[in-house]
Amino acid sequence: MAATMEENLSAFILSDDTIKKAISSRLAYNHVPQLDQIPYGFFQQSGNTDDAALDDSAGAPTRYQYALEFWDMDPLRVKRTGLRAQQILNKYRGTFGDSTVQGIFAESQNDDYQPRGIMDDEGFHGCFLTLEVIP
């Protein structure tokens, strides 16, 4: 059975030794880890786009959007982790788990973004990216 887009995205992010070392393989999809699991990464699908023309038949989305968050007690480490994720993801094309992607784009979240794993009263620091994956 083929892996899902989310399984491939998680495996791709964790294939980078710098990120894996920083978050100890704690990259969750649609579930914010418990407080004793710091540092961690978290992502969720925030939308998708179908670029079909009006006379095309219905099919799978042609673009997937994700919110990606990293959380840590160390503000420099979380910033480095987020920047590294952006480096490996932005403008990537090629092998992606058990499939390929035409492109991935990663950019910093905008000022209106509301973090899902927010822990501002606990002294945690976060780095937030928005991703677009084109299969």
C-alpha positions as CSV (number, residue, x, y, z in Angstrom):
1,M,0.0,0.0,0.0
2,A,1.3,3.4,-0.9
3,A,2.3,5.9,1.8
4,T,0.2,8.9,2.4
5,M,1.4,12.4,1.5
6,E,1.7,13.1,5.3
7,E,3.8,9.9,5.9
8,N,6.1,10.9,3.0
9,L,6.4,14.4,4.3
10,S,7.2,13.3,7.8
11,A,9.8,10.8,6.5
12,F,11.4,13.4,4.3
13,I,11.7,16.0,7.1
14,L,13.1,13.4,9.5
15,S,15.6,12.1,6.9
16,D,17.7,15.2,7.6
17,D,20.2,14.5,10.4
18,T,20.2,18.1,11.7
19,I,16.4,18.1,12.2
20,K,16.3,14.6,13.5
21,K,18.9,15.4,16.1
22,A,17.1,18.6,17.2
23,I,13.7,17.0,17.7
24,S,14.6,13.3,18.4
25,S,12.2,12.0,15.7
26,R,9.3,13.7,17.5
27,L,7.4,15.0,14.4
28,A,3.6,14.7,14.9
29,Y,0.8,15.0,12.4
30,N,-2.5,16.5,13.6
31,H,-1.5,15.9,17.2
32,V,0.4,18.2,19.5
33,P,2.8,16.1,21.7
34,Q,2.6,16.2,25.5
35,L,4.7,18.7,27.4
36,D,7.3,16.0,28.4
37,Q,8.2,15.6,24.7
38,I,10.1,18.9,24.2
39,P,11.5,19.7,21.6
40,Y,9.2,18.6,18.9
41,G,7.7,19.3,15.5
42,F,4.1,19.4,14.5
43,F,2.3,19.7,11.2
44,Q,-1.2,19.6,9.8
45,Q,-2.8,20.1,6.5
46,S,-4.2,23.6,6.2
47,G,-5.8,23.3,2.7
48,N,-5.5,22.0,-0.8
49,T,-6.0,23.3,-4.3
50,D,-7.4,21.7,-7.4
51,D,-6.1,23.5,-10.5
52,A,-8.5,21.7,-12.8
53,A,-10.4,23.5,-15.6
54,L,-14.2,23.6,-15.5
55,D,-14.6,20.8,-18.0
56,D,-12.1,18.4,-16.2
57,S,-13.5,15.5,-14.2
58,A,-13.1,15.6,-10.4
59,G,-9.9,14.2,-9.1
60,A,-7.2,14.5,-6.4
61,P,-6.0,17.9,-5.4
62,T,-3.0,19.2,-7.3
63,R,-1.5,21.1,-4.4
64,Y,-1.5,20.5,-0.6
65,Q,-0.8,23.2,2.0
66,Y,0.6,22.4,5.5
67,A,1.4,24.4,8.6
68,L,4.7,23.2,10.1
69,E,5.7,24.2,13.6
70,F,8.8,23.5,15.7
71,W,8.9,24.0,19.5
72,D,11.8,24.1,21.9
73,M,13.0,25.6,25.2
74,D,16.1,26.9,23.4
75,P,15.3,29.9,21.1
76,L,18.4,29.5,19.0
77,R,18.0,25.8,18.4
78,V,14.4,26.1,17.3
79,K,15.3,28.9,14.9
80,R,18.1,26.7,13.5
81,T,15.7,23.8,13.2
82,G,13.1,25.9,11.3
83,L,15.7,27.4,9.0
84,R,17.1,24.0,8.2
85,A,13.6,22.6,7.4
86,Q,13.1,25.6,5.1
87,Q,16.4,24.9,3.4
88,I,15.7,21.3,2.7
89,L,12.1,21.8,1.7
90,N,12.0,25.0,-0.3
91,K,12.2,24.4,-4.0
92,Y,12.7,20.7,-3.6
93,R,11.7,18.4,-6.4
94,G,12.3,14.7,-6.8
95,T,12.0,11.6,-4.7
96,F,9.6,11.9,-1.9
97,G,9.1,8.7,0.1
98,D,7.6,6.1,-2.2
99,S,6.7,8.8,-4.8
100,T,8.0,12.0,-6.3
101,V,7.0,15.6,-6.1
102,Q,7.1,18.3,-8.7
103,G,7.9,20.8,-6.1
104,I,7.8,21.9,-2.5
105,F,7.7,25.5,-1.3
106,A,8.4,26.5,2.3
107,E,8.1,30.0,3.6
108,S,7.7,31.7,7.0
109,Q,4.2,32.0,8.3
110,N,2.5,35.4,8.0
111,D,1.8,37.7,10.9
112,D,-1.8,36.5,11.3
113,Y,-0.8,32.8,11.9
114,Q,-2.1,31.3,15.1
115,P,0.2,28.5,16.3
116,R,-1.6,25.2,17.1
117,G,1.0,24.0,19.6
118,I,1.1,27.3,21.4
119,M,2.7,27.2,24.8
120,D,3.7,30.8,25.4
121,D,3.1,30.8,29.2
122,E,5.5,27.8,29.5
123,G,8.6,29.7,28.2
124,F,8.7,27.7,24.9
125,H,9.9,29.2,21.6
126,G,8.5,28.3,18.2
127,C,9.4,28.5,14.5
128,F,6.5,28.3,12.0
129,L,6.5,27.5,8.3
130,T,3.8,27.1,5.7
131,L,4.4,24.5,3.0
132,E,2.9,23.8,-0.4
133,V,3.5,20.3,-1.8
134,I,2.8,19.7,-5.5
135,P,2.7,15.9,-6.2
